[in-house]
Amino acid sequence: MELCGPSLAERLIQGGALTEEEAAKTIKRLAETLKWMHSRGVVHRDLKPENIFERLNASAVDEVVIGDFGMATDKQWDMQQYCGTAKYMAPEVVAVKSDGARGLRASYTAAVDVWGLGVIAYELLSGYRSRVEFDFLRAGAFPSDLASCEAEDLIQGMLDVEQSKRVTLDAVLTHPWIVKHCGSGEILTAMPHRRRHCGVKRKFSGTGENLIVKKILAG
């Protein structure tokens, strides 16, 4: 067991958003850890800033570790459970509850951790957000001008609402935004997951305000 400092959530609430370089280095470190976990069949299922902790006496903000493995599993049959934190749940986990109410058997994959990594990246660059903003993301919408083009491209790839089309951890680690700020790895010469489009106004039911969003397009 490792002694840790404050969580990323505390860091975001008290200090605000990170720079793109800090965020990229943090996401790279987390993606490497998740890749190691997944190679051993372990899925965390509850990734969020509250469960990411700075190393004790860390010299850089990206020196972080993943904590709270209470929802983690290495059992395939557990991947039909409705679990996690509502604010940060991937769409397919939310679907487990709604499909179960209709007598259907829904399941999900380790891609739920990629979604979790995506919401962490989203808050690292935008600051601590409300739950309603993540409802928009689960509806397939993305706010305009969150960050640089490359950062938005990667985050939208991690937050694809279709788990089968979500980027892999290998794609995260070789994405131009990560390589640009971390200075290692093999950079992709093209960004096949590019989803950025011109902002369009779209009104969501339950709100009286228009939100400038970009639709996350599959493929």
C-alpha positions in Angstrom: 0.0 0.0 0.0 1.3 3.4 -0.9 0.7 6.6 1.1 -0.8 9.3 -1.1 -1.5 13.0 -1.1 -4.7 14.8 -2.2 -7.0 13.5 -5.0 -7.2 15.1 -8.4 -10.7 16.3 -7.4 -9.3 18.3 -4.5 -6.6 19.7 -6.8 -9.2 20.8 -9.4 -11.6 22.3 -6.9 -8.8 24.3 -5.1 -6.5 25.1 -8.0 -8.6 25.0 -11.2 -7.8 23.4 -14.5 -4.4 22.2 -15.5 -2.3 23.3 -18.4 -2.5 21.1 -21.5 1.1 19.8 -20.9 0.2 18.8 -17.3 -3.0 17.2 -18.4 -1.4 15.2 -21.2 1.3 13.9 -18.9 -1.3 12.9 -16.3 -3.4 11.1 -18.9 -0.4 9.3 -20.3 0.6 8.0 -16.8 -3.0 6.8 -16.2 -3.3 5.2 -19.6 -0.1 3.3 -19.0 -1.4 2.0 -15.6 -4.8 1.1 -17.1 -3.1 -0.8 -20.0 -1.2 -2.8 -17.5 -4.3 -3.5 -15.5 -6.3 -4.6 -18.5 -3.5 -6.9 -19.7 -4.1 -8.8 -16.4 -7.9 -8.8 -16.9 -8.7 -6.1 -14.3 -11.2 -3.4 -15.0 -11.5 -0.5 -12.5 -15.1 0.6 -13.4 -15.1 3.7 -11.2 -12.5 6.1 -12.6 -13.0 9.7 -11.6 -10.8 12.5 -10.2 -11.8 11.5 -6.6 -10.1 8.2 -7.2 -6.9 9.5 -8.6 -4.3 10.6 -6.0 -1.1 12.5 -6.1 1.9 10.7 -4.9 3.1 11.8 -1.5 5.7 14.5 -1.8 5.2 14.5 -5.6 7.4 17.0 -7.5 5.0 17.2 -10.4 1.2 17.3 -10.8 1.3 14.3 -13.1 2.8 12.0 -10.5 -0.5 10.2 -9.7 -1.8 6.8 -8.8 -5.2 5.1 -9.2 -7.0 4.3 -6.0 -10.2 2.8 -4.6 -10.5 -0.6 -6.3 -13.8 -1.4 -4.6 -15.7 -1.7 -7.9 -12.8 -3.3 -9.8 -13.3 -6.8 -11.2 -11.6 -9.5 -13.2 -14.8 -11.5 -13.7 -16.6 -11.3 -17.1 -20.0 -11.8 -15.5 -19.5 -8.7 -13.4 -19.6 -6.7 -16.5 -23.4 -6.7 -16.4 -23.6 -4.9 -13.1 -24.9 -1.4 -12.7 -22.1 0.2 -10.7 -19.8 3.2 -10.4 -20.5 6.9 -9.7 -23.6 8.3 -11.6 -21.9 11.5 -12.7 -19.0 9.7 -14.4 -20.7 6.5 -15.7 -20.2 5.5 -19.3 -23.4 5.3 -21.4 -23.3 1.5 -21.6 -23.2 1.2 -17.8 -26.3 3.5 -17.6 -27.9 1.3 -20.2 -27.5 -1.7 -17.9 -30.1 -0.2 -15.5 -32.6 0.9 -18.2 -32.3 -2.4 -20.2 -32.6 -4.4 -17.0 -35.9 -2.7 -16.3 -37.1 -3.9 -19.7 -36.0 -7.4 -19.1 -33.0 -7.2 -21.3 -29.4 -8.3 -20.5 -26.9 -5.6 -21.3 -23.2 -5.8 -20.8 -20.1 -3.7 -21.2 -16.4 -4.0 -21.7 -13.1 -2.7 -20.4 -13.9 0.4 -22.6 -15.7 1.8 -19.6 -12.3 2.7 -18.2 -11.4 4.6 -21.4 -14.6 6.6 -20.9 -13.5 7.2 -17.3 -10.1 8.4 -18.5 -11.9 10.7 -21.0 -14.0 12.3 -18.3 -10.8 12.8 -16.2 -9.1 14.5 -19.1 -12.2 16.6 -19.7 -12.1 17.9 -16.1 -8.4 18.4 -16.1 -8.7 20.8 -18.9 -12.0 22.5 -18.0 -12.0 22.3 -14.1 -14.4 20.5 -11.8 -17.8 20.2 -13.6 -21.5 19.6 -12.7 -23.2 16.3 -13.4 -25.5 17.9 -16.0 -22.5 18.6 -18.2 -21.7 14.9 -18.3 -25.3 14.1 -19.2 -24.7 16.2 -22.3 -21.6 14.1 -23.0 -23.5 10.9 -22.6 -26.1 12.3 -25.1 -23.3 12.6 -27.7 -22.6 16.3 -27.4 -19.3 18.1 -26.8 -18.8 21.8 -25.8 -17.2 24.2 -28.2 -13.6 25.5 -27.6 -12.7 23.2 -24.6 -9.1 23.1 -25.5 -6.7 22.7 -28.5 -7.8 20.8 -31.6 -5.6 17.9 -30.7 -6.8 17.7 -27.1 -10.4 17.8 -28.2 -9.9 15.1 -30.8 -8.5 12.7 -28.2 -11.1 13.5 -25.5 -13.9 13.0 -28.0 -12.4 9.7 -29.1 -12.3 8.6 -25.4 -15.9 9.8 -24.9 -17.5 8.1 -28.0 -20.9 7.0 -26.8 -20.5 3.7 -28.7 -18.1 1.6 -26.7 -17.1 -0.5 -29.7 -15.9 2.8 -31.5 -14.2 4.3 -28.5 -10.4 4.7 -28.9 -8.1 2.1 -27.3 -5.5 2.8 -24.7 -2.8 2.1 -27.3 -4.4 4.9 -29.4 -4.4 7.2 -26.4 -0.7 6.6 -25.8 0.2 7.2 -29.5 -2.1 10.2 -30.0 -0.4 13.3 -31.3 -1.5 15.4 -28.3 0.1 12.9 -25.9 3.3 12.6 -27.8 3.5 16.3 -28.4 3.5 17.1 -24.7 5.2 14.0 -23.3 8.0 13.7 -25.9 8.0 9.9 -26.2 6.3 7.2 -28.1 5.5 6.8 -31.8 3.3 9.6 -33.0 0.4 8.9 -35.4 1.0 10.8 -38.6 -2.8 11.2 -39.0 -5.6 11.5 -36.5 -8.1 8.8 -37.7 -10.4 9.6 -34.7 -10.9 13.2 -35.6 -14.4 14.3 -34.7 -14.1 18.0 -34.4 -16.7 19.9 -36.5 -18.0 23.5 -36.5 -20.0 24.4 -33.4 -23.8 24.2 -33.9 -26.5 25.3 -31.5 -28.5 22.5 -30.0 -31.1 22.6 -27.3 -31.3 19.8 -24.8 -34.6 18.8 -23.2 -34.8 19.9 -19.6 -32.9 23.1 -20.1 -33.9 26.5 -21.3 -30.5 27.5 -22.6 -28.8 26.8 -25.9 -25.5 25.1 -25.6 -22.8 25.4 -28.3 -21.9 21.8 -28.9 -20.2 19.6 -31.4 -21.9 16.3 -32.2 -19.6 13.4 -31.6 -19.8 11.5 -34.8 -19.1 7.8 -35.0 -16.5 6.5 -37.4 
